[in-house]
Amino acid sequence: MSERDCKARELAEFAFLQVFENDDTIDEVEFLFIKRLALSDGIVDDDERRVLGRIFGRVDQRRVSAEVWESIVTMKARFEIE
């Protein structure tokens, strides 16, 4: 398995085991960790986009701070995450 695959897997594991299992939302610290992990090599590849799309797709705007929601919207636009 390549290092690229590991980053996508780590993103999925963190999000679904730590974030959504815990309280089904993302706080600022969790978002920053996800962002730092995704950008650890300076790019967001297709596997990371897919995983990030799944993560962000589960976030309910009403359950996160305005800052976290804006950060998600900005990251989705910047890295073409659906």
C-alpha positions in Angstrom: 0.0 0.0 0.0 1.4 3.4 -0.9 1.8 6.4 1.4 -1.1 8.1 -0.5 -3.4 5.2 0.3 -2.4 5.5 3.9 -3.5 9.1 4.1 -6.9 8.4 2.7 -7.3 5.5 5.1 -6.1 7.6 8.1 -8.6 10.3 7.2 -11.5 7.8 7.1 -10.4 6.1 10.3 -10.1 9.3 12.2 -13.3 10.8 11.0 -15.5 7.8 11.4 -14.0 6.4 14.6 -13.1 9.5 16.5 -15.4 12.3 15.1 -18.7 10.7 14.1 -18.6 7.9 16.7 -18.1 10.4 19.4 -20.7 13.1 18.8 -21.6 12.9 15.1 -20.2 16.4 14.3 -16.8 18.1 13.7 -15.4 20.7 15.9 -12.6 23.2 15.0 -9.8 21.0 16.4 -11.0 17.9 14.6 -11.4 19.9 11.3 -7.9 21.2 11.6 -6.5 17.7 12.2 -8.4 16.4 9.1 -7.1 19.3 7.0 -3.5 18.9 8.2 -3.6 15.2 7.5 -5.1 15.7 4.0 -2.5 18.4 3.2 0.5 16.7 4.8 2.1 16.3 1.4 0.8 19.5 -0.1 -1.9 18.0 -2.3 -5.3 16.4 -2.1 -5.4 13.4 -4.3 -8.5 11.6 -5.7 -8.7 9.1 -2.8 -8.5 11.9 -0.3 -11.1 13.9 -2.2 -13.5 10.9 -2.1 -13.0 10.3 1.7 -13.2 14.0 2.5 -16.4 14.2 0.4 -17.9 11.4 2.5 -16.8 13.1 5.7 -18.1 16.5 4.8 -21.3 15.1 3.4 -22.2 13.9 6.9 -21.7 17.3 8.5 -24.9 19.1 9.4 -24.4 22.8 9.1 -26.8 23.4 12.0 -24.6 21.3 14.3 -21.2 23.0 13.7 -19.9 26.4 14.4 -20.1 29.0 11.6 -16.3 29.0 11.4 -16.0 25.3 10.9 -18.8 25.3 8.3 -17.0 28.1 6.4 -13.7 26.2 6.6 -15.4 23.1 5.1 -17.1 25.1 2.3 -13.7 26.8 1.5 -11.8 23.5 1.5 -14.4 21.8 -0.7 -14.2 24.7 -3.2 -10.4 24.9 -3.2 -9.8 21.2 -3.7 -12.8 20.4 -5.8 -14.3 18.1 -3.2 -17.9 17.0 -3.9 
